[in-house]
Structures are given as structure tokens and as C-alpha cells.
Amino acid sequence: MNFEDSFYDYSKDNFYEYFSRIQYVLQTSNMGYKEALLEKDKLLESNPKIEEIFYGRKVMDLGFDDCKDIIKFIELQEKIKEFEDEALFLLGGREAYLYFKKLDLLKD
């Protein structure tokens, strides 16, 4: 994909594939994003209850440390989403630019 290809031209039928490419680029180019993902993975590994609650949808009794880990997990999820939202926002601006250029509304 080059700069002249818009999302609409490139993958209008497969948004999730396009988004997964954005996530890959973030993982390889944004240390904050990569660190948040690694920290989330470590947290899931160190406390299996988190995975059971969020991904297995199980209900269980939690101790104080489990609650602290869940709060940290949610904070990391929000941080990861903020990185992804920012990337999508910037790509949206790029899409608007390419669309306006295609309509010949911009002057070089």
C-alpha cells in the first residue's frame, strides 16, 4: 500500500484486516503500545483469574490483589485502545485528504 491508496480503494470490504495491519504497525513502531501489550500479557500470565473473568466470563470471588490486578488490566486495555484510536484518527485524516484530492478540491 502506498500513500496514494486510500482505505476505500485498498480494503473497503475488509476493515478488520486493515485494522490488524494498523495494530501490527503500532507494535513494531510504537514502544508505548508494545510495552502496554507486553505488560498486559504478563499480567494475564501472572493472574489467570483475569483471563477467566474477561475472556471466560466466569464469576468468582476475588481478593484484594486480584482486584488491583483487574484495575491494572482495565487501565492497560484503555491505554492500548487510546493508541489504536489515535492511529485510526490520523488515518481518518489521511483518508479525508486523499478523498478531497480525488475530488480535486485541493490545490497543490
Phi, psi and omega per residue, in radians:
M1 nan 2.235 3.087
N2 -1.863 3.127 -3.049
F3 -1.141 -0.473 -3.109
E4 -1.358 -0.284 3.120
D5 -1.411 2.217 3.085
S6 -1.641 2.893 3.072
F7 -0.996 -0.757 -3.120
Y8 -1.057 -0.751 3.137
D9 -1.226 -0.634 -2.969
Y10 -1.498 -0.838 -3.020
S11 -2.646 0.858 -3.110
K12 -1.067 -0.452 -3.112
D13 -1.593 -0.101 -3.050
N14 -2.422 1.215 -3.098
F15 -1.073 -0.711 -3.058
Y16 -1.164 -0.593 3.052
E17 -1.163 -0.742 3.102
Y18 -1.070 -0.764 -3.135
F19 -1.157 -0.658 3.122
S20 -1.150 -0.522 3.048
R21 -1.174 -0.666 3.091
I22 -1.097 -0.758 3.116
Q23 -1.082 -0.702 3.116
Y24 -1.103 -0.776 3.125
V25 -1.086 -0.722 3.100
L26 -1.072 -0.730 -3.129
Q27 -1.108 -0.581 -3.086
T28 -1.596 -0.312 -3.043
S29 -2.101 -0.228 -3.062
N30 -2.100 1.856 -3.084
M31 -1.113 -0.627 3.119
G32 -1.087 -0.743 3.109
Y33 -1.123 -0.820 -3.121
K34 -1.086 -0.751 3.129
E35 -1.112 -0.699 3.123
A36 -1.132 -0.711 3.095
L37 -1.114 -0.757 3.131
L38 -1.127 -0.727 3.127
E39 -1.124 -0.694 3.096
K40 -1.107 -0.755 3.122
D41 -1.097 -0.728 3.104
K42 -1.093 -0.717 3.141
L43 -1.122 -0.754 3.092
L44 -1.100 -0.666 -3.133
E45 -1.217 -0.669 -3.084
S46 -1.399 -0.366 -3.137
N47 -2.375 1.591 -3.098
P48 -1.094 -0.318 3.119
K49 -1.092 -0.595 -3.131
I50 -1.070 -0.822 3.141
E51 -1.114 -0.701 3.134
E52 -1.127 -0.655 -3.129
I53 -1.271 -0.869 -3.028
F54 -1.424 -0.630 -3.058
Y55 -1.869 -0.441 3.116
G56 -1.720 -0.158 3.126
R57 0.934 0.764 3.113
K58 -1.697 2.653 3.075
V59 -1.845 2.312 -3.136
M60 -2.702 2.842 3.064
D61 -1.323 2.460 -3.106
L62 -2.190 2.487 3.029
G63 -1.555 3.111 -3.126
F64 -1.038 -0.797 -3.126
D65 -1.143 -0.627 3.081
D66 -1.091 -0.726 3.128
C67 -1.126 -0.721 3.090
K68 -1.081 -0.711 3.127
D69 -1.153 -0.662 3.122
I70 -1.154 -0.723 3.087
I71 -1.069 -0.775 3.117
K72 -1.090 -0.720 3.116
F73 -1.057 -0.797 3.129
I74 -1.106 -0.730 3.105
E75 -1.074 -0.712 3.117
L76 -1.170 -0.707 3.089
Q77 -1.039 -0.743 3.123
E78 -1.146 -0.697 3.124
K79 -1.119 -0.752 3.114
I80 -1.092 -0.759 3.136
K81 -1.123 -0.638 3.101
E82 -1.085 -0.753 3.082
F83 -1.046 -0.787 -3.131
E84 -1.161 -0.716 3.118
D85 -1.102 -0.714 3.114
E86 -1.097 -0.759 3.122
A87 -1.092 -0.731 3.120
L88 -1.159 -0.656 3.102
F89 -1.070 -0.814 -3.139
L90 -1.137 -0.679 3.092
L91 -1.179 -0.556 3.064
G92 -1.110 -0.699 3.061
G93 -1.106 -0.700 3.089
R94 -1.099 -0.744 3.121
E95 -1.074 -0.745 3.123
A96 -1.085 -0.780 3.117
Y97 -1.013 -0.855 -3.119
L98 -1.123 -0.642 3.120
Y99 -1.164 -0.804 3.119
F100 -1.120 -0.648 3.109
K101 -1.149 -0.716 3.131
K102 -1.123 -0.608 3.102
L103 -1.407 -0.009 3.141
D104 1.101 0.648 3.104
L105 -1.620 -0.179 -3.117
L106 -1.900 2.533 3.088
K107 -1.852 2.388 3.140
D108 -1.379 nan nan
